[in-house]
Amino acid sequence: MRDSTMTYPSTTSARRPDEAPGEQATPYVSASETQALLRSSLAARNARLEASDMVNTDQAAKLAGTTRVTINAWIAKGRAIGVPRMQRGFRLPAWQFEPMLWDVIPKLTKALGTLDGWTLLAFLETPHGGLGGVPPRQALEQGQADRVLALASAEGL
């Protein structure tokens, strides 16, 4: 399987690995490479949606002791992280309802300047150089909320 994380230099003197010696160098990927990247992204997103730590809005309501309607309102206001499904509804990371994280989520959405669930989830789950390679979610669980929020403000949209 070919590596789906393809980055090519933007200079015209560089050549992509699949270009023949006589071809003009280009920073663009082919249509088939673009389709492969999109397929792998879709597969990764679907896998994340179905991960064991993700719950639907009814399950989230039980965790939070509220209703599905309230959960949807919280998502719309940035009080909860909801990742939209292809059909209808949201999937939510169950861990966000832990007391140490619960109060940070609205501050995080404000700091990052987004309500987009994928963006929030990616920020929280991606190792960050500003945290010594630790994902912000892990740093939050270790009591570093101020540091994570400062990084989020610096990266905000």
N, C-alpha and C positions, 0 to 999 in steps of 0.2 A: 504494500500500500504506500502511496506517495504521501509525503509530509504535507499536511494541509495548511501549514503556517508558512506561506510563501511571501517573502519580501524581496523585492528587486530594487537595485539601485536606480536612482532617478537620472543618473548621468547617461548620456548617449554613448559613451565609450564602453560602458559595462555591457556584458552579454549574459542573458539568462542561460541556465544550463541546457535548455532544450532548443536553443537557437543554433542554426547551422552557421559555420564560419562566414559565409557570404551574406547573411541576412543583416539588415540594419537592426541594431539593438533598440529595445523598447522597454519602458518601465511598466507596460501593461500586460496583464495576463490574458490568455485566450478565453473565449466564451466557454469552452469545456472546462477549463481550470476554474473559472468563476462559478459555474454550475456545481462543480465538485466542492468548492469552498462553501457554497450555500447549503448543499446537502449535508455536509459534515456539521455545519452550524445548526441546522434544523435538528439533526440527530442528537447533538449535544444538548440543545435546549429541551427537546422532548425527554431525554434521559434525566435532566435536572428536574423537570416538572414531576416526573414519576419517582424521584428519589424518596427514600423512606422518611426523611425529615420534612417532607412537604405534605401539607394537609389542604383539604378543600375548605370553603367558607363555613360549611356546617360544622366541620371538625374544629376549625379555629374558634367558632362561636362557643363551642363546649369548653375549649381550653381557657377562653377569656371570660366565661360565665355571662355571655350576652347572646345576641341574635345574629343571624346571617346578615340581616339588613344593616345592623350596626357595624359589622365587620366591613361590609362594602362601603359604608360611609367613612370608616376609618382609613380605608385604602385611598379613597378619593381625596381625603384631607391630609394624607401623609402621616397618619397615626400608626399605620400598619403597612408592611411590605406585601403587596399582592402582585403576583406575576400572572398576566393574562394567559388564558388557554386559547387554543386555536378555535375551539367551539364557543363555549360560553363559560363565564365564571373565571375564578382565580384559583391559583394554588399559592399557599403561603408557607414560608418556613416556620415550622412549629417553634423553633428555638427562640424566635423573637418575642414570645410570650413569657420568657423567663424574666423574673423581676429585675435582674441586673441589666437587662437589655431593653426592657419595656419603655422606660423613661427616655432612653437615648434615641429611639427610632424617630420621633418627630423632630428632634434637634438635628439628626442626621439628614433627613429629607430637606430641611431648611438649609443646612450648611452646604449640601451638594446642589441645591437649587433644582431638584427634580422629584417627581412622584413616580417616575418610571421604575417599576419593580425589577426589571432586568438590570438596570443601571445600579440600583441600590444593592441588589444581590451580588453583582459583580464586584462592586467596591468592597463589600464586606468579606467576600470569600477569596479575593485575590491577594496573594502575598504582597506586602508593600515595603519598599525600600526604606521609607521613613519610619518604619516600625521594626527595622532589622530583619526584614523578610517575613515577618509574621502577618497573617491576614488580619485586617481590622476587627473582624468578629472575635478572633482569639484574643486580641489585645483588649477588647471590651470586656471579655470574660475574665481577664486578668486585672480588671480595675483601671484601665487606661483610657477611660471615656474622654477626658479632656484632650489628650493627645490625638485620639482618633478624630474627634470633632474639629480640632485645629487642622489636621490634614484634609479632612473633608471640605472645610472652608477654603483652603488653599486650592483645592481641585474643583470647587463648585463651578457649575455651569453659568 
